[in-house]
Amino acid sequence: MEHKRLTLFAGHYGSGKTNIAVNYAMALAKEKKQVFIADLDIVNPYFRTKDSAAELLAAGVDLISPHFANTNVDLPAIPSEAYRLVQDKKSYAIMDIGGDDRGAYALGRFTPFIKEENNYRMAFVANPYRPLTRTP
């Protein structure tokens, strides 16, 4: 499979996008690539990438997530470290993005950089077994 430098996974919460993003990051790391993964789903209860922090660290994947992820603090903010995803052109970067208007807002901050580099793949993850995504 030809890898793009940036891979974006978007989808509704509960779609499985985080599992796919984490597994993809670990697969890239197994290929000896330097990898960053960022959880850009800015609604706090959905920072699921943080759940895999230990596994990602063990695989050599650098996780970028808010410091308050998996706490009871709900502050819709993107950490400044997330700009490494679009600035460090020597590393592979994976973005885990919500599939709603907040996800679009989070992605919008990086869109000019992503389009300028033009080395990305975006996948929308849909799960027809979830209550809010059963139909298009």
N, C-alpha and C positions, 0 to 999 in steps of 0.2 A: 504494500500500500504506500502510495506517495503521501508523505506528510507535509502539510502546510505548516508554516511557522506559528500561525495563530489558528486555534480551533475554538469555535464558540458553540456552546450547547445551550439552547434556550428551550423553555417549556414550562408548562403550568406546574405548580408545586404538586409533588406526588407522582410526577410523570416518570421518574427514573433517571432524569438528566444528570443528577449528581453522581449516581452510581456509574453511569456511562463515562462521565468526565473523569472521575477518580480512576477508574480502570484504564482509561485511555492514557492518563498521565503516567500511571505505573508501567504500562506497556512501553511508552516512549523511554522511560527511565531504564527499563531492561535493555533497550537498544543503545544504552550509554549516552543518551542525549540529556542535556541540561534542561530541566523542565520546571516551569512555574505553573501553579494552578491558583485561580482566584475565585472566590465565592462572591459574585456580584449580585446575588439575590438579596436586595437591600432591606427586605422585611425580616426582622430578626428571627422569628421562629423558624425560618426556612434556611438558616445557615447550616446546612447538613454536611457540607464539605469538611467542616471542623471536626465532625464525628470521626473522620478518617485521618486525623492529624498524625497519630503515631505511625500508622502504616505508611503514609506518604513520606514522613521523615525517614523511616527505615529504608524506603526505596530511593531516597535521595531527591525527592520532589519537594520543592519549596512552596509552601502553602501561604497564600496571602488572603487574610480574612480580618475582619474587624476584631479588635481586642475584646470587645464585649460579646462576640459570637457565643452562643449557647449559654447566655446569662438571661436574667429577666429584664435587662436594659433593652429598650427598643428605640434605637436611634438610626433612622434611615440615612446612612452615610457610607461612602466608599473610602477605604483607607488610601492615603497618599501613595503607599507602596504599590498600589495597583497600576500606577503609570509605568512601572518596570515592565509590565506585559507588552507595552507598545514601544518602549524605549530600548530595551535590551534585545537587539536584533540577533544576538548569538544564541539565544535560548528559545526553546519552544514554549509557547504560552497557551494555556487553556482557560477559557472563561466559562463559568457556570452562571447563567443569567436567567432570571425569572421571565416567564412568557407573557407577562401582563404589562400595563402601562409603566409600572415602576421599573420593570426590567428594561423596557425601551429607554427610559430616562437614564438608567445606569449605563447602558451601552452607548447612548448618545454622546457621552463624554469622550469616548474613545474612537468614535466613528471617523473623524477626520484622519487620525493616525492609521487606522485600519485600512481605509480606502487608499490612502497615499502609498502605503507599503504594498498593498494588493497581493498578499501572500497568506490568504486565510480561507477557511472552510467554515461554514455555519450550518449547524444541524438543529432542526426543531424536533424535539422529542415529544411525541404524543402517546398517551396511554388511554386507549378506549375503555379500559376497565375502571377508570377513575370517574367519580360522579360528575365532575364539572367539565369533562372532556370526552364524553361518550359520543358526541356528534361533532361534525366540523363546525 
